[in-house]
């Protein structure tokens, strides 16, 4: 349930910043003692200032997600647009 709320939040935030998301893949929870760590991998596309805003909002409340991987490149047809993959990590107690 927490992960589905986070996925909805990520999609809503992306939409509000005019960022396209695709291939959103929630990972399996990994048991780590008293908590589980979940990961979410997704591809995003947008202008770099909006991508930075998107990433900075994701690590704040209500998600408190950690950014595990971030890989971007300029789109050849339009160098002002960047496309890439991010992996977010979320701890649930």
Contact map, one row per residue, 1 for C-alpha under 8 A:
111110000000000000000000000000000000000000000000000000000000000000000000000000000000000000000
111111000000000000000000000000000000000000000000000000000000000000000000000000000000000000000
111111100000000000000000010000000000010000000000000000000000000000000000000000000000000000000
111111110000000000000000000000000000000000000000000000000000000000000000000000000000000000000
111111111000000000000000000000000000000000000000000000000000000000000000000000000000000000000
011111111100000000000000000000000000000000000000000000000000001000000000000000000000000000000
001111111110000000000000000000000000000000000000000000000000000000000000000000000000000000000
000111111111000000000000000000000000000000000000000000000000000000000000000000000000000000000
000011111111100000000000000000000000000000000000000000000000000000000000000000000000000000000
000001111111110000000000000000000000000000000000000000000100000000000000000000000000000000000
000000111111111000001000000000000000000000000000000000000000000000000000000000000000000000000
000000011111111100000000000000000000000000000000000000000000000000000000000000000000000000000
000000001111111110000000000000000000000000000000000001000000000000000000000000000000000000000
000000000111111111111000000000000000000000000000000001000000000000000000000000000000000000000
000000000011111111110000000000000000000000000000000000000000000000000000000000000000000000000
000000000001111111100000000000000000000000000000000000000000000000000000000000000000000000000
000000000000111111100000000000000000000000000000010001000000000000000000000000000000000000000
000000000000011111110000000000000000000000000100010000000000000000000000000000000000000000000
000000000000011111111000000000000000000000011110011000000000000000000000000000000000000000000
000000000000011001111100000000000000000000011100000000000000000000000000000000000000000000000
000000000010010000111111000000000000000001111000000000000000000000000000000000000000000000000
000000000000000000011111000000000000000001110000000000000000000000000000000000000000000000000
000000000000000000001111100000000000000011100000000000000000000000000000000000000000000000000
000000000000000000001111110000000000000111100000000000000000000000000000000000000000000000000
000000000000000000000011111000000000000111000000000000000000000000000000000000000000000000000
001000000000000000000001111100000000011110000000000000000000000000000000000000000000000000000
000000000000000000000000111110000000011110000000000000000000000000000000000000000000000000000
000000000000000000000000011111000000011000000000000000000000000000000000000000000000000000000
000000000000000000000000001111100001111000000000000000000000000000000000000000000000000000000
000000000000000000000000000111110001110000000000000000000000000000000000000000000000000000000
000000000000000000000000000011111111100000000000000000000000000000000000000000000000000000000
000000000000000000000000000001111111100000000000000000000000000000000000000000000000000000000
000000000000000000000000000000111111000000000000000000000000000000000000000000000000000000000
000000000000000000000000000000111111000000000000000000000000000000000000000000000000000000001
000000000000000000000000000000111111100000000000000000000000000000000000000000000000000000111
000000000000000000000000000011111111110000000000000000000000000000000000000000000000000000111
000000000000000000000000000011110011111000000000000000000000000000000000000000000000000011110
001000000000000000000000011111000001111100000000000000000000000000000000000000000000000011110
000000000000000000000000011110000000111110000000000000000000000000000000000000000000001111000
000000000000000000000001111000000000011111000000000000000000000000000000000000000000001110000
000000000000000000000011111000000000001111100000000000000000000000000000000000000000111100000
000000000000000000001111100000000000000111110000000000000000000000000000000000000000111000000
000000000000000000001111000000000000000011111000000000000000000000000000000000000011110000000
000000000000000000111100000000000000000001111100000000000000000000000000000000000011110000000
000000000000000000111000000000000000000000111110001000000000000000000000000000001111000000000
000000000000000001110000000000000000000000011111011000000000000000000000000000001110000000000
000000000000000000100000000000000000000000001111111000000000000000000000000000011100000000000
000000000000000000000000000000000000000000000111111100000000000000000000000000011100000000000
000000000000000000000000000000000000000000000011111110000000000000000000000000000000000000000
000000000000000011100000000000000000000000000111111111000000000000000000000000000000000000000
000000000000000000100000000000000000000000001111111111100000000000000000000000000000000000000
000000000000000000000000000000000000000000000001111111110000000000000000000000000000000000000
000000000000000000000000000000000000000000000000111111111000000000000000000000000000000000000
000000000000110010000000000000000000000000000000011111111100000000000000000000000000000000000
000000000000000000000000000000000000000000000000001111111110000000100000000000000000000000000
000000000000000000000000000000000000000000000000000111111111000000000000000000000000000000000
000000000000000000000000000000000000000000000000000011111111100000000000000000000000000000000
000000000100000000000000000000000000000000000000000001111111101110000000000000000000000000000
000000000000000000000000000000000000000000000000000000111111101111100000000000000000000000000
000000000000000000000000000000000000000000000000000000011111111110000000000000000000000000000
000000000000000000000000000000000000000000000000000000001111111100000000000000000000000000000
000000000000000000000000000000000000000000000000000000000001111100000000000000000000000000000
000001000000000000000000000000000000000000000000000000000111111110000000000000000000000001000
000000000000000000000000000000000000000000000000000000000111111111000000000000000000000001000
000000000000000000000000000000000000000000000000000000000111001111100000000000000000000111100
000000000000000000000000000000000000000000000000000000000010000111110000000000000000000111000
000000000000000000000000000000000000000000000000000000100010000011111100000000000000011110000
000000000000000000000000000000000000000000000000000000000000000001111100000000000000011110000
000000000000000000000000000000000000000000000000000000000000000000111110000000000000111100000
000000000000000000000000000000000000000000000000000000000000000000111111000000000001111000000
000000000000000000000000000000000000000000000000000000000000000000001111100000000001110000000
000000000000000000000000000000000000000000000000000000000000000000000111110000000111100000000
000000000000000000000000000000000000000000000000000000000000000000000011111000000111000000000
000000000000000000000000000000000000000000000000000000000000000000000001111101111110000000000
000000000000000000000000000000000000000000000000000000000000000000000000111111111110000000000
000000000000000000000000000000000000000000000000000000000000000000000000011111100000000000000
000000000000000000000000000000000000000000000000000000000000000000000000001111100000000000000
000000000000000000000000000000000000000000000000000000000000000000000000011111111000000000000
000000000000000000000000000000000000000000000000000000000000000000000000011111111100000000000
000000000000000000000000000000000000000000000011000000000000000000000000011001111100000000000
000000000000000000000000000000000000000000001111000000000000000000000000011001111110000000000
000000000000000000000000000000000000000000001111000000000000000000000001111000111111000000000
000000000000000000000000000000000000000000111100000000000000000000000001111000001111100000000
000000000000000000000000000000000000000000111000000000000000000000000111100000000111110000000
000000000000000000000000000000000000000011110000000000000000000000001111000000000011111000000
000000000000000000000000000000000000000011110000000000000000000000111110000000000001111100000
000000000000000000000000000000000000001111000000000000000000000000111100000000000000111110000
000000000000000000000000000000000000001110000000000000000000000011111000000000000000011111000
000000000000000000000000000000000000111100000000000000000000000011110000000000000000001111100
000000000000000000000000000000000000111000000000000000000000001111000000000000000000000111110
000000000000000000000000000000000011110000000000000000000000000010000000000000000000000011111
000000000000000000000000000000000011110000000000000000000000000000000000000000000000000001111
000000000000000000000000000000000111000000000000000000000000000000000000000000000000000000111
